Amino acid sequence: MRLRRLEVRRIASYEDAEIDFESLEYPVFVTGPTGAGKTTLFIDALTTALYKGAYGSEREFTDLVMKPHREGHISLEFSVGDELYKIDRVLSSRGGKATLRKFDPKNNRWVPISSSISAIDSEIKRITSLDYNGLLNSAVIRQGEVYDFLNMKSSDRRALLLRLMNLRFEKFKEKAYEKFRDVGEEISKLEGRLEERERRISKEESVRAELRDVEQKIPQLKREKNKKDKERKELSSSLMELREKAAVLEEELKATNIEDLKKELQKKRAEYNNLNEEIRRVEEDSKRFNAKLLSDVHKYARLVHDLKLWLSRLENLNGENGEISNLEKLMMKKREISEIKSKLEEYSGIDREISRLKNLLEENNKKIGELEAKLNEAEKLRSEVIKLDEEHPPSCPLCGSPLKGEQLKKHLQNLSDEMVKYRGLLKSLLAKKKELSAKIENFEKRRAKKHRLESQLQLYVSELRSFPNLEKKLEECHAEAERLKKRIEDSRLSLLNVTNTTSLEDAERAVEEAVKIAEEMKSLPSKRELKNKIDKEIKELEKKLGNLPQLTSKLEELHKRVKEKEERLRVVESTLQNLLQTLGNLQNKKSSLEKELSEIMVLKEEAEKLRKSLEELKLDHEAYHLLYSKVFHPGGLPTHLLSEVVNLMEEYVNRYLRLFGVDVKMKFKLNVSGNQQRIDILTYSGGYQRRIETFSGGEQTLMGLAVRLSIGRLLAEVYSTRQRPQFLIIDEGFGPLDRDLRERVVDALKKLYEAGEYSQIVVISHHEDVKNHPAFRTIIRISKDADGRSHVTIL
């Protein structure tokens, strides 16, 4: 993997910056004061582009976005082998975006691969064969990391290598034991299930014998049942015939009963008298009404109905809350709309003014926060300087040299002057904040009044939208009211005249009575016809009273024969019911036995499957036992793999030491004592063994650098199946070395580059003396301007 181009916009302190790695000559030295943004550009932006996280954090690093912007952009071009890729990321608190593309050399264009963040993360790991930690540990070295492995306890070295190389098999051992236990439990369950099925299968022969016995009994019962069923049908048919004959005789006797005939005659006479009286009453009532009213009674009934509707409509028009009143109110609102619009013009531009004031307030608050932070830092530094005495002089925060005498006083005076300046600026900013807050509050009140007027205007416009021609509608309502008044008056006079009354209420009642009389007069012809019919029926009934038939003895004989047939039918039905119940029980028994036999067949198949599953599970059980007791045991596979890693690491470390020209040989030894393991380091020089602490600081640094580079190479070979990273970034990796030792480390890096271990080496440091070393072929300076914006300059 090789870096090609990096571009950032609105990231941390960078408004806009670009690094063309292909145009640089290596090794590269990056210089600049502390806090200028060196690490941000060359490490944080790089890891965020690839893995969404700045150094030391795998979460999405939205804090990199420059304030007060809401979005930041990072674009990185890199190559893996002969393939060129480009990833663009947008960092935002509202959710980031990303696009991954691959360059198509045939068509000379970038081809999209994915724009899904989760898919891109997986694709980056597939392309580079490195995850977040793999990249950091194989291609980035930060301050202090060159000494970590040398100074660790021997047991901690083992733990670190197991973690970095992903050789921790404890979870696999626990998983194998869990599987061993779970499979054992599953075997016990399956054995129980198999035993239960074999117990039920053993009943097969007895079930078959019982089924044969039931199948033999069913045909005999069916023959007996059919015989009784035939007898029941014959008895039912004979009994129905006898009952019909008896019913006919009973009807004849009822028809010739004297008392019934007398009652019927009396009833018909009463009906005749009632009809006659009703006809006479209707004829008398019709004489009380005007002939014209009776002849056109429905016309006047409709007039009464219409008159009620007209009165109701007139009330709806002229009432207190009637249409005319509501329309007049709308006319008033229509006139008020112009007044509201005029008032709203006074409030135009208020939203822009509030937004402008809030932006000013936000900028002011940000400046207050920055000043307070600077003031607190200055106060803290001044307090620390005062506490120190001449025996323990403070160091210069820039160069690190001790401060004494007049330098100390001058430094304290500078800090005091800076604090006075900060307090003055802070007081001014706090006063401006109060002034801006008061203005915003005043404008917010005016905006609230504006919103109330807008709501009222919207309400009036909404109400008037349904009445596009309001004046015309009001005029039409007045005209309709006048027409209704005339109709009502004309109709009232007509009704009073035809009913000969003095009030509408009396006229309405008279019309209602006339309607009833008119309806009754319509039914007079049919009533007269019915009266004549009843008169004829009375005469026929009077003739029947002299004739009585002699049917009683014949009816008694029929009743006796019916009782005999009913008794015999009950006996037959009882016998038939018993036969049906017995037959049903046998058929149910047969179905139950057949179902049980079918279930036994299924159980046989299940038992065979269970036996096969048990054989497979027992093999798995034995395999999991072997895994957790032998393979994943601390003395098994983990120790073997770690031993291989330690041997390979020793080979790489000594190869790097020879490359650096150091007369040192290191031996890494994996010691195993029971479950306890450790990695010891033995160092040799001039053919003799020496302790690490007896070597000079420069030698120890080169030894630590060799160890750190060998770990990075091992990680790259473990994680990357295609090509390990061709770039190496060292961030403040010189530690507390003096100038001569720093030059020795630079010489080692030069040899590392010349040997082709890395084709891109970038060193980040604030040590100015290092940048002048002839090994560095490109110098990049990172600086900040007065506004705190970082800039990149290639010297």
Salt bridges, closest charged atoms under 4 A:
GLU15 OE1 - ARG789 NE 3.54
GLU18 OE2 - ARG5 NH1 2.12
ASP20 OD2 - ARG5 NH2 3.40
GLU22 OE2 - ARG2 NE 2.93
GLU22 OE1 - ARG4 NH1 3.49
GLU25 OE1 - ARG777 NH2 2.93
ASP63 OD2 - ARG59 NH2 3.85
GLU71 OE1 - HIS73 NE2 3.92
GLU71 OE2 - ARG94 NH2 3.51
GLU83 OE2 - LYS102 NZ 3.40
GLU83 OE1 - ARG722 NH2 3.02
ASP88 OD2 - ARG101 NH2 2.74
ASP121 OD2 - LYS52 NZ 3.17
ASP121 OD1 - ARG89 NH2 3.11
GLU123 OE2 - ARG126 NH2 2.47
GLU145 OE1 - ARG708 NE 3.47
ASP182 OD1 - ARG181 NE 3.69
GLU196 OE1 - ARG197 NH1 3.63
GLU196 OE2 - ARG199 NH2 3.53
GLU198 OE2 - ARG611 NH2 3.09
GLU204 OE2 - ARG208 NH2 3.06
GLU204 OE1 - LYS604 NZ 2.84
GLU210 OE2 - LYS589 NZ 2.98
ASP213 OD2 - LYS217 NZ 3.57
ASP229 OD1 - ARG232 NH2 2.85
ASP229 OD2 - LYS233 NZ 3.83
GLU231 OE1 - LYS228 NZ 3.83
GLU231 OE2 - ARG568 NH2 2.53
GLU241 OE2 - LYS245 NZ 3.93
GLU250 OE2 - HIS559 NE2 3.16
GLU277 OE2 - ARG280 NH2 2.45
GLU278 OE2 - LYS527 NZ 2.24
GLU283 OE2 - ARG528 NH2 2.63
GLU284 OE2 - LYS287 NZ 3.70
ASP285 OD2 - ARG281 NH1 3.14
ASP306 OD1 - HIS305 ND1 3.61
GLU323 OE2 - ARG313 NH1 2.63
GLU328 OE2 - HIS478 NE2 3.97
ASP351 OD1 - ARG447 NH1 3.25
ASP351 OD2 - LYS450 NZ 3.63
GLU353 OE2 - ARG356 NH2 2.54
GLU379 OE2 - ARG423 NH2 3.02
ASP389 OD1 - HIS392 ND1 3.43
GLU435 OE2 - LYS439 NZ 3.46
GLU444 OE2 - LYS358 NZ 3.43
GLU444 OE1 - ARG447 NH2 2.88
GLU454 OE2 - LYS450 NZ 3.81
GLU463 OE1 - LYS333 NZ 2.71
GLU471 OE2 - LYS334 NZ 3.11
GLU480 OE2 - ARG313 NE 2.88
GLU482 OE2 - LYS485 NZ 3.73
GLU489 OE2 - ARG492 NH2 2.81
ASP490 OD2 - LYS486 NZ 3.18
ASP506 OD1 - ARG509 NH2 2.17
GLU508 OE2 - LYS308 NZ 2.68
GLU519 OE2 - HIS298 NE2 3.42
GLU519 OE2 - LYS522 NZ 3.82
GLU520 OE2 - ARG281 NH2 3.58
ASP535 OD2 - LYS539 NZ 3.86
GLU537 OE1 - LYS268 NZ 2.94
GLU542 OE2 - ARG269 NH2 2.67
GLU566 OE2 - ARG243 NH2 2.42
GLU567 OE1 - ARG570 NH2 2.49
GLU594 OE2 - LYS590 NZ 3.99
GLU599 OE1 - ARG200 NH2 3.14
GLU606 OE1 - ARG197 NE 2.83
GLU608 OE1 - ARG611 NH1 3.32
GLU650 OE2 - LYS667 NZ 3.93
GLU651 OE2 - ARG655 NH2 2.95
ASP680 OD2 - ARG678 NE 3.01
GLU693 OE2 - ARG691 NH2 2.34
GLU717 OE2 - ARG713 NE 3.29
ASP731 OD2 - ARG142 NH2 3.20
GLU732 OE1 - HIS766 ND1 3.25
ASP747 OD1 - HIS773 NE2 2.87
GLU754 OE2 - LYS750 NZ 3.93
GLU757 OE1 - ARG713 NH1 3.32
GLU757 OE1 - ARG724 NH2 3.11
GLU768 OE1 - LYS771 NZ 2.98
GLU768 OE1 - ARG781 NH2 3.75
ASP769 OD2 - ARG739 NE 3.99
ASP769 OD1 - ARG742 NH2 3.09
ASP785 OD2 - HIS791 NE2 2.83
